Amino acid sequence: MKLRINKRIKQIIHSIGFSCLGGAIFLQMLVFTDILQQGYFMAVENNHAILTLEITLTVFALIYFIYIYLDFMRSIE
């Protein structure tokens, strides 16, 4: 039973992590498209709840990326 819970938690963490990384890649493509079309990109977020959520997800994505990277590097040794 405990093994199933740990597996489910890992699945949830990986789902959130890959979603954050995918969202970051998509946003980067939108920003670069805007820069190519207009020569600049400007964004303003006035909603503090949204800004806090974006910062939290960014930090999670960074930690997740480091975790996946280190796990990959250990697996090829």
C-alpha positions as CSV (number, residue, x, y, z in Angstrom):
1,M,0.0,0.0,0.0
2,K,2.8,2.4,0.9
3,L,4.6,1.7,-2.4
4,R,1.4,2.7,-4.3
5,I,1.2,6.0,-2.4
6,N,4.8,6.8,-3.1
7,K,4.4,5.9,-6.8
8,R,1.3,8.1,-7.0
9,I,3.1,11.0,-5.3
10,K,6.0,10.7,-7.8
11,Q,3.5,10.7,-10.7
12,I,1.9,13.9,-9.4
13,I,5.3,15.6,-8.9
14,H,6.5,14.6,-12.4
15,S,3.2,15.7,-13.9
16,I,3.4,19.1,-12.3
17,G,7.1,19.4,-13.1
18,F,6.8,18.5,-16.8
19,S,3.8,20.8,-17.1
20,C,5.8,23.7,-15.6
21,L,8.7,23.0,-18.0
22,G,6.3,22.7,-20.9
23,G,4.6,26.0,-20.0
24,A,8.0,27.7,-19.7
25,I,9.0,26.5,-23.2
26,F,5.6,27.7,-24.6
27,L,5.9,31.1,-23.0
28,Q,9.5,31.5,-24.2
29,M,8.3,30.8,-27.8
30,L,5.6,33.4,-27.4
31,V,8.1,36.0,-26.1
32,F,10.6,35.3,-28.9
33,T,7.8,35.5,-31.5
34,D,6.7,38.9,-30.1
35,I,10.4,40.1,-30.1
36,L,10.8,39.0,-33.7
37,Q,7.6,40.7,-34.8
38,Q,7.8,44.0,-32.8
39,G,11.5,44.1,-31.7
40,Y,10.6,44.1,-28.0
41,F,8.5,42.4,-25.3
42,M,6.8,44.1,-22.4
43,A,4.6,42.4,-19.7
44,V,3.0,43.7,-16.6
45,E,1.2,41.7,-14.0
46,N,-1.0,43.6,-11.6
47,N,-2.7,40.7,-9.8
48,H,-0.5,39.8,-6.8
49,A,-2.1,36.3,-6.5
50,I,-1.2,35.5,-10.1
51,L,2.3,36.9,-9.7
52,T,2.9,34.8,-6.6
53,L,1.6,31.7,-8.3
54,E,3.9,32.3,-11.3
55,I,6.9,32.9,-9.1
56,T,6.1,29.7,-7.1
57,L,5.7,27.6,-10.2
58,T,8.9,29.0,-11.6
59,V,10.8,28.1,-8.5
60,F,9.2,24.6,-8.6
61,A,10.2,24.2,-12.3
62,L,13.8,25.2,-11.5
63,I,14.1,22.7,-8.6
64,Y,12.4,20.0,-10.7
65,F,14.8,20.7,-13.6
66,I,17.8,20.4,-11.3
67,Y,16.4,17.2,-9.9
68,I,15.8,15.6,-13.3
69,Y,19.2,16.8,-14.5
70,L,21.1,15.3,-11.5
71,D,19.1,12.1,-11.7
72,F,20.0,11.8,-15.4
73,M,23.7,12.4,-14.8
74,R,23.8,9.8,-12.0
75,S,22.1,7.2,-14.3
76,I,24.7,7.5,-17.0
77,E,27.7,7.0,-14.7
